[in-house]
Amino acid sequence: MKLKTDILIIGGGIAGLTLAIKLAELSKDQKILIITKETLIDCNTYNAQGGIACAWDKMDSVEKHIQDTLLAGDGLCDETVVREIIAQAPARINELIEMGVKFNRNENGDYDLGIEGGHSKRRILHVNDLTGQAIQRALIENIKKLENVEVREYWCAVNLYVKNVKCYGAHVLEQETEEIHNISAKATILATGGAGKIYLYTTNPDIASGDGIAMAYRAGAMISNMEFYQFHPTCLYHPYAKSLLITEALRGEGAILKDIKGNEFMAKYHPSKELAPRDIVSRAIDAELKRTGDDYVYLDIASYRNTKFIIKHFPGIYENCLKFNIDITKEPIPVVPAAHYCCGGVIANIDGTTEVKNLFVIGETACTGLHGSNRLASNSLLEGLVCAHECANYIIKNISELKIKDFSEWEPGNAIPSSEAVVITQNWDEVRMMMQNFVGVVRSDMRLKRALKRMNIFSEEIDYYYWNYKVEKNLVELRNLSMVAELLIRCALSRKESRGTHFNENHPTKNSLARNSYIKRPW
């Protein structure tokens, strides 16, 4: 079916929904369509626990926030971008407050600011440990009020339609009817989030298969810094738990990492101990696990905070851990590092513009230069807010010059249902296991080369299924997941140093000259 809209937004997290709200405010004449392959709460934003970083307190300053961000980014941040985004933090957060987000306040009525790894001051605005849920629900409520915004859930983008480096819309699978829609748009925005599902252990929901990065790469956009995949140090380790993040805010409030014998170990790795940047904490845990042969370490808040404090400040973690018979007020939490955030992505400006005309990329899918080689904790939601704001202003300013072009071409010529779903499942599991073992927290040249050889085999099998069988969501995700995994491996192989979240034991030191990695589809 052929469909038309003025603006097509692919993805429904903080970046996508904020963009839609901003566009609707700036122009009520533009028809806006949001598509999301699951529901609006199936996104990384909804799962965010910690909060949003902002120099809010009089003891803090924008400049201190900027310097903390640059330090975490380890030489690869774009300082101009960092300054522009962080300077907007108070204004953008005030807009969230106006939309109904009720950040925690202390007994004096002031905002209760948390602290996380890499921050020199308390500057994390939060809603207990459920900040993402509060923000996402507020955004959804505001979206419902907008007459010119339409939301389609369970619509899965398959590919962008690009001719002569210009995007005209996307091919989209409506999962319920299994129909492919060709959606024409003046502007197409990718706000599809990250790609944590390329790893076996991740804090991300199942939808995070790197769809936007893969689609943009196929469309001819430049990809950068994919080797910088941030691992969150503390994900719940339990055979029946799935992607349960244990927020860094626990360490900000005094939780201590210990081995399973109860020994503290972070002092051996960094003077800031538990509040060291995430990459350092993740590598420290990885080193301890390799040294001891254990499967996990402990995060202990029970020994340092009373029950009332823990339940009040971390109700989400308390309740979720209880589901697995872990009472965090009485016992330590078993944790392991897990893939958390993609610091690289599609090269884009703050306003979302890319080298593909009429294609905009915002949020975690984009690589703006804010994060460099390691994202500072709680800067991600801020980036989504600011870039959505700037993108909306750019689109409305230039919308009169953009035109809708009909298209009907659809790539796969076969609609034969596959009778071997087990092959898709097998490839999915093998890719994630290989990435976890060969391209994880600590890497080596040999493991990266072996990973690339295996990816070539996986890609060949996946392409065969994509081109010869009926397109369905699992196949679309697997195709994107394998492509993003390959991009990450290629970027990692090109970096002959260790920097930020990328650590290669064959190249353990930093080069004197900081550089970004780039990769573009050969034509």
URVENLIN-V121782 format. One record per residue. N is the residue number from 1. RES is the residue in one small letter. SS is DSSP state (alpha for helix, beta for strand, coil for the rest). Layout:
BEGIN
N:RES:SS
N:RES:SS
END
This chain:
BEGIN
1:m:coil
2:k:beta
3:l:beta
4:k:beta
5:t:beta
6:d:beta
7:i:beta
8:l:beta
9:i:beta
10:i:beta
11:g:coil
12:g:coil
13:g:coil
14:i:alpha
15:a:alpha
16:g:alpha
17:l:alpha
18:t:alpha
19:l:alpha
20:a:alpha
21:i:alpha
22:k:alpha
23:l:alpha
24:a:alpha
25:e:alpha
26:l:alpha
27:s:coil
28:k:coil
29:d:coil
30:q:coil
31:k:coil
32:i:beta
33:l:beta
34:i:beta
35:i:beta
36:t:beta
37:k:coil
38:e:coil
39:t:coil
40:l:coil
41:i:coil
42:d:coil
43:c:coil
44:n:alpha
45:t:alpha
46:y:alpha
47:n:alpha
48:a:coil
49:q:coil
50:g:coil
51:g:coil
52:i:beta
53:a:beta
54:c:coil
55:a:coil
56:w:coil
57:d:coil
58:k:coil
59:m:coil
60:d:coil
61:s:coil
62:v:alpha
63:e:alpha
64:k:alpha
65:h:alpha
66:i:alpha
67:q:alpha
68:d:alpha
69:t:alpha
70:l:alpha
71:l:alpha
72:a:alpha
73:g:alpha
74:d:coil
75:g:coil
76:l:coil
77:c:coil
78:d:coil
79:e:alpha
80:t:alpha
81:v:alpha
82:v:alpha
83:r:alpha
84:e:alpha
85:i:alpha
86:i:alpha
87:a:alpha
88:q:coil
89:a:alpha
90:p:alpha
91:a:alpha
92:r:alpha
93:i:alpha
94:n:alpha
95:e:alpha
96:l:alpha
97:i:alpha
98:e:alpha
99:m:coil
100:g:coil
101:v:coil
102:k:coil
103:f:coil
104:n:coil
105:r:beta
106:n:coil
107:e:coil
108:n:coil
109:g:coil
110:d:coil
111:y:beta
112:d:coil
113:l:coil
114:g:beta
115:i:coil
116:e:coil
117:g:coil
118:g:coil
119:h:coil
120:s:coil
121:k:coil
122:r:coil
123:r:coil
124:i:beta
125:l:beta
126:h:coil
127:v:coil
128:n:coil
129:d:coil
130:l:coil
131:t:alpha
132:g:alpha
133:q:alpha
134:a:alpha
135:i:alpha
136:q:alpha
137:r:alpha
138:a:alpha
139:l:alpha
140:i:alpha
141:e:alpha
142:n:alpha
143:i:alpha
144:k:alpha
145:k:coil
146:l:coil
147:e:coil
148:n:coil
149:v:beta
150:e:beta
151:v:beta
152:r:beta
153:e:beta
154:y:coil
155:w:beta
156:c:beta
157:a:beta
158:v:beta
159:n:beta
160:l:beta
161:y:beta
162:v:beta
163:k:beta
164:n:coil
165:v:coil
166:k:beta
167:c:beta
168:y:beta
169:g:beta
170:a:beta
171:h:beta
172:v:beta
173:l:beta
174:e:beta
175:q:coil
176:e:coil
177:t:coil
178:e:coil
179:e:beta
180:i:beta
181:h:beta
182:n:beta
183:i:beta
184:s:beta
185:a:beta
186:k:beta
187:a:beta
188:t:beta
189:i:beta
190:l:beta
191:a:coil
192:t:coil
193:g:coil
194:g:coil
195:a:coil
196:g:alpha
197:k:alpha
198:i:alpha
199:y:coil
200:l:coil
201:y:coil
202:t:beta
203:t:coil
204:n:coil
205:p:coil
206:d:coil
207:i:coil
208:a:coil
209:s:coil
210:g:coil
211:d:alpha
212:g:alpha
213:i:alpha
214:a:alpha
215:m:alpha
216:a:alpha
217:y:alpha
218:r:alpha
219:a:alpha
220:g:coil
221:a:coil
222:m:coil
223:i:beta
224:s:beta
225:n:coil
226:m:coil
227:e:coil
228:f:coil
229:y:beta
230:q:beta
231:f:beta
232:h:beta
233:p:beta
234:t:beta
235:c:beta
236:l:beta
237:y:coil
238:h:coil
239:p:coil
240:y:coil
241:a:coil
242:k:coil
243:s:coil
244:l:coil
245:l:beta
246:i:coil
247:t:coil
248:e:coil
249:a:alpha
250:l:alpha
251:r:alpha
252:g:alpha
253:e:coil
254:g:coil
255:a:coil
256:i:beta
257:l:beta
258:k:beta
259:d:coil
260:i:coil
261:k:coil
262:g:coil
263:n:coil
264:e:beta
265:f:coil
266:m:alpha
267:a:alpha
268:k:alpha
269:y:coil
270:h:coil
271:p:coil
272:s:coil
273:k:alpha
274:e:alpha
275:l:alpha
276:a:coil
277:p:coil
278:r:alpha
279:d:alpha
280:i:alpha
281:v:alpha
282:s:alpha
283:r:alpha
284:a:alpha
285:i:alpha
286:d:alpha
287:a:alpha
288:e:alpha
289:l:alpha
290:k:alpha
291:r:alpha
292:t:alpha
293:g:coil
294:d:coil
295:d:coil
296:y:coil
297:v:beta
298:y:beta
299:l:beta
300:d:beta
301:i:coil
302:a:coil
303:s:coil
304:y:coil
305:r:coil
306:n:coil
307:t:alpha
308:k:alpha
309:f:alpha
310:i:alpha
311:i:alpha
312:k:alpha
313:h:alpha
314:f:coil
315:p:alpha
316:g:alpha
317:i:alpha
318:y:alpha
319:e:alpha
320:n:alpha
321:c:alpha
322:l:alpha
323:k:coil
324:f:coil
325:n:coil
326:i:coil
327:d:coil
328:i:coil
329:t:coil
330:k:coil
331:e:coil
332:p:coil
333:i:beta
334:p:beta
335:v:beta
336:v:beta
337:p:beta
338:a:beta
339:a:beta
340:h:beta
341:y:beta
342:c:beta
343:c:coil
344:g:coil
345:g:beta
346:v:beta
347:i:beta
348:a:coil
349:n:coil
350:i:coil
351:d:coil
352:g:coil
353:t:beta
354:t:coil
355:e:coil
356:v:coil
357:k:beta
358:n:coil
359:l:beta
360:f:beta
361:v:beta
362:i:coil
363:g:alpha
364:e:alpha
365:t:alpha
366:a:beta
367:c:beta
368:t:coil
369:g:coil
370:l:coil
371:h:coil
372:g:coil
373:s:coil
374:n:coil
375:r:coil
376:l:coil
377:a:coil
378:s:coil
379:n:coil
380:s:alpha
381:l:alpha
382:l:alpha
383:e:alpha
384:g:alpha
385:l:alpha
386:v:alpha
387:c:alpha
388:a:alpha
389:h:alpha
390:e:alpha
391:c:alpha
392:a:alpha
393:n:alpha
394:y:alpha
395:i:alpha
396:i:alpha
397:k:alpha
398:n:alpha
399:i:alpha
400:s:alpha
401:e:alpha
402:l:coil
403:k:coil
404:i:coil
405:k:coil
406:d:coil
407:f:coil
408:s:coil
409:e:coil
410:w:coil
411:e:coil
412:p:coil
413:g:coil
414:n:coil
415:a:coil
416:i:coil
417:p:coil
418:s:coil
419:s:coil
420:e:coil
421:a:alpha
422:v:alpha
423:v:alpha
424:i:alpha
425:t:alpha
426:q:alpha
427:n:alpha
428:w:alpha
429:d:alpha
430:e:alpha
431:v:alpha
432:r:alpha
433:m:alpha
434:m:alpha
435:m:alpha
436:q:alpha
437:n:alpha
438:f:alpha
439:v:coil
440:g:coil
441:v:coil
442:v:coil
443:r:beta
444:s:coil
445:d:alpha
446:m:alpha
447:r:alpha
448:l:alpha
449:k:alpha
450:r:alpha
451:a:alpha
452:l:alpha
453:k:alpha
454:r:alpha
455:m:alpha
456:n:alpha
457:i:alpha
458:f:alpha
459:s:alpha
460:e:alpha
461:e:alpha
462:i:alpha
463:d:alpha
464:y:alpha
465:y:alpha
466:y:alpha
467:w:alpha
468:n:alpha
469:y:coil
470:k:coil
471:v:coil
472:e:coil
473:k:alpha
474:n:alpha
475:l:alpha
476:v:alpha
477:e:alpha
478:l:alpha
479:r:alpha
480:n:alpha
481:l:alpha
482:s:alpha
483:m:alpha
484:v:alpha
485:a:alpha
486:e:alpha
487:l:alpha
488:l:alpha
489:i:alpha
490:r:alpha
491:c:alpha
492:a:alpha
493:l:alpha
494:s:alpha
495:r:coil
496:k:coil
497:e:coil
498:s:coil
499:r:beta
500:g:coil
501:t:coil
502:h:beta
503:f:coil
504:n:beta
505:e:coil
506:n:coil
507:h:beta
508:p:coil
509:t:coil
510:k:coil
511:n:coil
512:s:coil
513:l:coil
514:a:coil
515:r:coil
516:n:coil
517:s:coil
518:y:beta
519:i:beta
520:k:coil
521:r:coil
522:p:coil
523:w:coil
END
